[in-house]
Amino acid sequence: METQPLYDLTPMARLMLLGVVIALGPLAWVWLRNRHAPTVQRLRVLTLLTLFLTFDLVVFGAFTRLTDSGLGCPDWPGCYGSASPVGASAAISAAQEAMPTGPVTFTKAWIEMIHRYLATAVGVLIVVLAAVSWRERRHLAVSFGWPAFTLIWVCVQGAFGALTVTMKLFPAMVTLHLLGGMALLALLRFQSAGYARADPARPDSVPIQRGTRLALWWVFALLWLQIALGGWVSTNYAVLACMDFPTCQGSWWPSMDFRTGFSLWRELGQDRSGDAIPFSALTAIHYVHRLAAYVVLAALIWLAWRLWSVPGMRNTAYALLALALWQLASGLTTVVLEWPLLAAVGHTAGAAALIIVMTGALSDSHAAHARSRTFRSSMS
């Protein structure tokens, strides 16, 4: 039986064309709704729309992973050398018949390809953002460097996506792909904040004290660490290693193999020697994420309390508190109800929303800090 090459660029042109067609809808909507608006306003709206679609992409990526659809099409960028599962029906049927509960089925193939279609459309929108920013770079208050870096980053993220498939869901690569998606959200949110500050009709950024701004940075760093740990739990299928709460396997400190669990460069389900990964390693992965969650939850509540007293930041405090509680509820539901799909996807959505909210708060606090420093310099 002839094997399918891991990389088959035959459908590349058709996939890119499909991405352009999908992106034309959002582009037309932005142009029609803002055709008389200044360029900075159109760029801001297009950036926000791209941010929304990227958020959807991250959430759908979680759905793809959690439904075991990551290898629904075992080659890249198409599906058995075709642009859709329709053209690959014979190969998919053969794989499904040989292994009915395996990684390749028609449903999984469609889930995987829809994820790729949406990713291609987001890539097209980011290319448009970079092109317009380059054309208008002399008239914009926002540096062209950020749209350019975002374009480079989405290409890197595409490479992570390809390696996720061709390396057969290698845990380190899947986790990097998740973190790359979160970084893309942060980049787009940062740019939208920059375009908003460039609009003279909008109020100035909220002044934030240095201590509160440092607290924002520390909690932001903790959030990234926790997302990396959560991605490691999900990609190693360690969610059900602890099915009780607040204890794990009836113990406050169960048997754990940290060395194997956090050995980063290994195949899925295996240790570095190629043997099956022990259950104690999965327990270590799960329990470290759970212990870190307590710290991050307390930090988010503390940060929301600090921001509550800052004029103009009360909505951010509300959002952080609500999302912290959402993450607690969805995380507990995932464990207690044995990994329901909706709760698990919602947990990833909550993490992505936290990245967006925190990036927005940091963007405003950074701008306020810079403006106050400039004002003091001009007065001296």
N, C-alpha and C positions, 0 to 999 in steps of 0.2 A: 504493500500500500504506500503510495507516494505521500510524503509528509509535506505540510504547508510551511513555507519559509516564515521565520519570525517577522521579518520586515519584507513587505510586498508593497512597493510604491505605485503599483498599477492604478489603484483608484484615487490617487492623491489629487489629481486635477478635479475629478468629480466631487470629492469631499470638500475641496476648497470652494468650488462653485456653489455647492449646497450651503456652506457657511455664509457666503456672500448673500445668497437669497434669503436666508433666515435673518441676517443682520439688516437687510434692507427695510424690514418692518419697523424696528426701533429707530433707525435713521430717518425714515420718512415721518414718523410720529414726532420726533424732535424738531425736524425742519418745519413741519406744518404748524406746530404749536408755538414755535419761537422764531419764525422767519423774519419778524420785524425787531427782534431783540438784538442787543449788541453781541459781539462774538464771545465775550467772556461768559455771558449768560447761556448761550447755546452750548458752549463747552462744559459749563457746570452741569446743565441738565443731562447732556450726553454722558458725562462722567458718572452722575448719580444713577442713570439708567443702566450703565455698564456695571456699576457696583451691585445693583439689584440683581442683574442677571448672573453675575459672578457668585453672589450669595446663593442663588438657586442652583448654580453649577456645583458648588461645594456640597450643598445638601443632597443633590442628586448623586454626587460622587459617593457620599456616605450610603445612600440607598443602594447604589451599585455594589459597593463592597459588602454591605450587610446581607444582601440577597445572593451572595456568592456569584455575582455576575461579572466579576473582574476579568475572567477568562472566557466569557461567553463567546468572544471572537478571539482565538488564540494568536492572531497575528496583528500587525499594526502597519498602516493606520486604518485599513479597511477590515473586512470580515471574509476570510478565506479568499483574499484577492479581489473582493467585490466591494462596491460602495454601500451596500445594504445587505441585510440577511436574506432579502428576496433573491438576489443573485447567487447567494451562497447556500440556497436551500438544500441542494443535494449533499454537500459536505456536512451541513448541520444535521440533516436527517441521519446520515451514516454515523456521526459521532454520538447522536442521541440514542440510536438503536444499539450501538455497542455498549453504551453506559448511560442508561436512562436517568440516573440521578447524578451524573457527572457534571463537570463544569460547563459543558456546551449543550444548550437546549435552545429552542427558538425564542422562548421568553427571555432567557439570559442574554442571548445575542442581541435582541432588540434593546434591552436595557443598556447594555454596553455601548451600542452604536448611537443611541439617543444621547448618551453622555458625551460621546465624541462629537456629535453634531452640534450640541450646545457649546462645547468647548471651542469648536472651530468658529462659531458665530461670535463668541466673546473675543476671540483672537482678532477677528475682522474689525470689531468695534474698537479695540485697543489700537489697531493699526490706523484707523480713521482718526482717533484722538491724537495720536502722535503726528500724523500728517498735517492736520489742521493746526496743531500747536506749533509745528515747524513753520508753516506758512505765515502764521500770525505772531511769531515769536517776538518781533520788534514792538508789538502793540499790546502785549500782555504783561501783567505784573507778576505772573507765575513763570518760574524758570522752565524752559523747555527740557531741562535735564530730567525732570520727574516723569513726564510722558515717555521720554526716550528710554529711561531705565525700566519703566513698566512694560514697554514693548519687548525689551531684552528679557525681562523676567518671565513674561508669558511664554516666550520661546523656550526658556529653561524649564518652565512648568510642563510644557508639551513634551520635552525630552523625558522628564520624570514619568509622565503618563505612559510614554512608549516603553520605558524600562520596566514600569510596573507590570506590563503585560508580558514583555519578552523575557523578563527574569522570573516569571511565574509567581507573582505576588510575593517577591522577596520582602520580608518584613521591613527592613531598613528603607527600602525604596518606596514602599507604600506609605510609610510614615513621613518620609521627605515630601512625597506628593501631597499629602494632607497639609503639611506645614507650608508648602509652596502656595497652595490655594489660599490659606489664611494670610500669607504675606501679600498676595495679590489684592485681597480685600483691604488690607491696611494701606497699600500704595494708592488705590483708587480713592479711599476715604480721605487720605491726606491731600490728594489733589483737589477733590471737591471742596474741602475746607479752604484751600488756597484760592480757588476761584470765588468762593463766597466772600472772603476777605477783600478781594480785589474789586468787589462791587461797591461803589460809593454810597449806594442807597441802603446798604445794610449797616447795622450798628457795629461799633468796634468790638474786638474780642474782649472776653471777660477777664479782668485782672485777677490773677491767682497768686497767692503767696508762694515763696520759694519752697517752704516745707511741704505744702500741699502738692506742688508740682513734682517734687522728689517722690512723694508718696504715690503719685500717679505712675511714675516710671517704675518704682519697685513692684507695685501690684501688676503692672503690665508685663514685667519680666516673669513674675510668678505665673501669670496666666499662660504665657508661651510655654513655660516648662510643663504646666499641667496639661496643655493640649498635646504636647509631645508624648507625655506619659499616657494620655488617653488614646492617642493614635497607636502607641505600642501595645496597649491592651487589646484594641480592636483588631489590629493586623495579626496578632498572635492568637486570636480567638480565646482570650483569657477571661472574658466577661463572666463566664459561669464557673470559674475556679472557686469563687466565694458566693454561695447562694443564700447566705443568711446575713443579717445585719442587726446590730453593729459588729457582732463577732464574725469571724471567718472560719468555717468548718467547725463551729462550736468553740473556737478558741480566740483569745485576744492576740495571740502571737502564734499562728499556725506554722507548720514546717515549711520553710521556704529556701529555695536555691537561687540566691541573688546572682551568683556568677554566671550560671547558664541562662537565667531569665533575661539578664541585661547584657548578654553577649550579642553585639549588634550585627556582626557580619556572619550570618548563617541562613540556611534555607528555612522556609516555612515548615513548622512542625518538627524541626530537627535541631540538635545541638551542633557545635562546631565540628564534631567528629563524624557527623552524619547519622547518629543514633536518634531515636525518637526522644523528643524533649520531655523531661520528667514533669509530672503534675506539680511537684513542688516549685518548679521554675515558673509555671503559669500562675501559681498562687502568689509568688513573689511579685510578678508583674502586676497582678490585680491589686494586691494589698498596698503596694507602694503608691499606686494611683489613688487609692481610697484615702490613705493617710495624708497625701498631699492635698486632696480635695478639702479636708478639714481646714487646712491652713489657708487655702485660696478662698474658701467660703468666708472665713473670719476676716480675711484681708479685704474682700469686696464689701462686706458689711461695714467694716471700719472706714473704708474710703468713702462709701456713700454717706456715712455720718459726717465726715469732714467736709464733703462737698455740699452737704445740705445747707450749711451756713454761708456758702459763697454766693453772692448775688449773681444771678444768671446761670448758675450750675445746678439748680434744683432739679431740672428735668433729667440731667445726667445722673444725679443721685437716685432719682426714681428708677431710671432704666437699669442702673447697676444692681440695685436692690431686687428689682423684679427678675432680672436675669439670673442673679445668684440663687434665688428661690426656685426658679425654673430648673436650673442645673441640678439643684438638690433633689427636686421632685422627679425629674426624668432619670437621674442616675439611680435613685432608690428604686424606681419602677423597673428599670432595666435589670437590676439584681433580683429583687423580690419576685417579680413576675417572670423570671427566667428569659430575659432578653427579648421582649416584644419589639417588633420592628419599628413601630411608630415612636416608642419611647427612645430607642437607640438613635434613630434619625433625628428626633427632636433634641437629643443631647448634643449632637454635632451642630445643629442649627443654633442652639444657645451659645455654644463656644464661638461660633462665627459672629454672632450678634455682639458678643462681648468684645471681640477684636475691633469691630466697627465702632462701637460706642467709646471704647478706650482710646482708639486712634483719634477720633473726633475731639475728645476732651484734651488729649495731649497736643493736638494741632492748635487749638485755641489757646491753651496755656503757654505754649511756646511762642506764639505770636504776641500775646500780651506781655510776656517777659521781655521779648526783643524790643517791643515798642516802648516799654517803660525805660529800658536801658538807653535807647536812642534819645528819649526825651531828657533824661538826666544828663546825657553828654552834651546836648545842645544848650542846656541851661548853665553848664559849668564854664 
